[in-house]
Amino acid sequence: MPTARMGAAAKAKLPTVYKTEVFERIDRASEDPDVLRRAVQALKEGASLLEVGAQSGTVAGDEKRRGHLDAHWLGDEHEREVLTRALVRAGELALEHGVPIDAYWVFAGGCREIGVCYNGRQVTMLVATPFPDVPTEGEAPPHPKIEIFR
């Protein structure tokens, strides 16, 4: 959380954790083993992230919305591969242990990294990306249950 001593620039660059609509939909889809199994299999077979998202219900909206996600949030080919591998692993763990996925988006620095872990109650997925250079269109309010301390 920002302190009174921090300037405006420092406040703007603190890591922020979000639960966007896409991440909420990933969480809900992970509760249905059939949907999750089909999504994991499609990703393993090379289907695109947006195609699997549309089929699984995790990516909603019209062509303009999907175009925005494609252009601004999925990254380059390597970053898409990393996201795909992380989603597959999270799905595999959720299916193996019969637990849901709890996915979050973290603005934290200059690179894209994804953490996936299992703890017996859930699979947690943290998708860390650089701070956005485009508006988030109101879809990324800070998650009310997560606070960042420095």
N, C-alpha and C positions, 0 to 999 in steps of 0.2 A: 504494500500500500504506500502511496506517496506520503512523504512527511512534509511538514511546514518548511523545512530547510531546503527541499528540492525545488529547483527551478521548473518552469513550464516544460522545457525540452526534456528534462529527466523524467517528469511525470508521464509524458507521452510515450516514452520508450520502455516503461516497465512491462514485463511479460504480462499478457492478458490471456485468460482462458475463456473459451466460448463453447457454447452448445448450440450450434446452428440447426436449422431445420434438417439439413442433410444428415448431421450427426444424430439428431433425435430419431430420424427415420432408420438409420443404421442400427441404432439400439433396438427399435421396435421390430425390425426385420429379423434381428438375431434371436428373437423370442420364438420364431416359427422355424423349426428345424428343416422343414421342406424348402422354404424360401431360402434359408441360409445355405443348405446343401446345394441347391441349384446355382446360387450366386457364386459360391466357391468353385464349383465345377466349371462354370462358364469362364471365370477369371483364369483358372488353370489351363483352359483350352484356348486362351488368347483373345477372348471377347474384350471389347473396349470397356473402360470404366463407366462411360456414360451409357453404353448399351446395357450393361449389367445393372446399373443404377435404375434405368427406366424399367427393366424387367422385374426387378425386385421391389420397386416402389421407393427406393431410397433417394432417387433424383426425380423430383416432380417439376412440373412447369412446362412451358411451351419451348419452342425451338430457340427463341431469344434467350431464355433463362439457361438452357443447356449450353448455348454458345458462350454465354458469360462465364459459366463454370469452366468450360473448355479453355477459353482464352486466358482467364486470369487466375485460376485456382489449381488446375491439375498439373501445371508445370511442363517441363520439357520431357522428352522421351525417357530419360533416365529417372526423373522424378516420378513419372507415371509408373514406371516399372517398380520403383521402391514402394509406392502407395499400393500397387497391386499385390506385391509380395506381403506387405503388412496386413492388408485386408484378408488375403488368403490365410495367413497364419492366425489372425484373430478369429476368423471363421472356423478354422480347424480346431482351435482350442475350445471355442464355445461349443461346437458339436461334440467333441471328445468328452467334455466334462459336463455337458448339459446345463450350461450357464449362459447368461446373456452377455452381450458386449456393452460396454460403457465407453463411448468415444467422445473425445474432446479435441478442439482446435486451439492451439496455443500460438499466439504471436510472440516470438521470442528470438530475435536476432536475425542473422543473415542467411541461414541455410534451412533446407527442409530435412527434417529427421522425423522418424516415427518410432515410438516406443510401444511395444505390445507386451503385456504381462498378464498372468493368470494367478488368482489368489484363493480359489476355492468357492467364491461367491460370484465372481464375474471375471470377464476378460476386459482389461482396461487398455484402451488405445489412445495415445497422445500424438496428434499430428502437429508437429511444430513447423511453422513457416515463418518467413520474414514478415515484417509488418506490411500490410497491404498498401499497394500504390493506387488502388481504385476504391471507390466507396463500397461498403459491404451491403448496401441497399437495405439497411435496417434489419438484416437477418442474423446479426451476430451480437446480440446483447450480452454483456458479461454474465457469465453463469453466476447466479446468486450464492451458490454454496462454496465457491472457490475463491480464496483470497491469496494474493502473492505478497510475501514479506521479503524485505531485503534489509 
